[in-house]
Amino acid sequence: MHVEPLLRTPAMILAFAGWNDAGDASTAAVRYLDEGIRSVPLAEIECEDFFDFTVRRPDVIQRRNREGSGLERLIVWPDTEFRYGAVQDGREIITGIGIEPHLRWRSYCDAVIELARRQEVGRIYLLGAYQADVVYSQPVQVTGFATDVDSFDLLGVASSDYQGPTGIVGVLASRLEEAGFPVVSLWAGLPHYINVSPNPRGALALVQRLAQLLAFPLDEEPLRKRAAEFEERINKLVTSDTELTEYVRQLKRKEFAS
């Protein structure tokens, strides 16, 4: 814990880089939210017990020293960082961004649950993004699940029927639900044939659904602009590649037939 604020039943919003984060869309969405609420550091989960550092190595960076007289080298570890802030109407939010850990997932989830209980979190939102057979120019489809099914259905979010290997988002959702927290999981489906990161279209879709669920005002215009510029670049990429153009045509035919 960096600080011990007295928060009033905040919502918690989490995203994890790696397997759960196609196009870096979910982590980009949380970072955009952090900018919007001007969040400040709250806590972190140190990575020592949860990572194989030969698989995910720490980074070396250089920055100005405090005296401003030169550069210093720092090791940056893949810790999970939590921040907090408030939207315009004063409601408080805790955000968290991490990298999917390699080890001891149950213990890792317990650490998240401990923080949520300590800060008396009301509802927890988990964001993710996955690769799918979708037409890149169509609106990004958001799927997921919620423990409160009725309010979720009102938004028109399709329920996920996925079965198979899962990541830390799926495991954490299950553990949080067992611990008694209301949970909402939102996933953006992104085209697997456009391997470009970050994907602001995916981030925008998640931010919009999140803003609807939380019913708070958030300026989406800067992210909309990034998404439009991204779509323009992808249009040029697709039209310049005959094989890719034909593949997209086939996807459109398949979508129309269904």
Summary of the structure (lengths in Angstrom):
residues: 258
radius of gyration: 19.4
end to end distance: 50.7
largest distance: 65.5
contacts: 774
relative contact order: 0.18
helix: 38%
strand: 26%
